[in-house]
Amino acid sequence: MRTCRLSFSWIVILSAFLMTAGLPGLRLAKDKTPAISPDDLTLRLFQLLDTSYGGKLAEFYFVGDVYKDPKIPDKELQHILKAEYEKDRAFGRLRLYVLSVDKLSPGQMDQYTPKQIDDFAEL
């Protein structure tokens, strides 16, 4: 019985020591932030949006890539993208909305803006 009490007390002492000695080391490990390269594309995008657009970009539409429909290999689709950015928003600062439409002809691209295509597709 005495050996159980002795080993239990050593475990308690050892745990208390590790908790007090280990906490400053853990705190310092948390404070370290990973270094971000100045060439990082995401960082450069956010810097551009912050400096050129005042930290806010609302409803910026653009036409994306052309790709083949996985269900119907002969059919080509195209992406219409909408980007929104707000620096002061806590989560979801950059939002991208992706819409798939049939491949646009050159005439359609001349006649309609990406916003009009997006609005029409949502109807």
Secondary structure, 3 states (H helix, E strand, C coil): CHHHHHHHHHHHHHHHHHHHHHHHHHHHHHHCCCCCCCCCHHHHHHHHHHHHCCCEEEEEEEEEEEEECCCCCCCEEEEEEEEEEECCCCCCCEEEEEEEEECCCHHHHHHCCHHHHHHHHHC
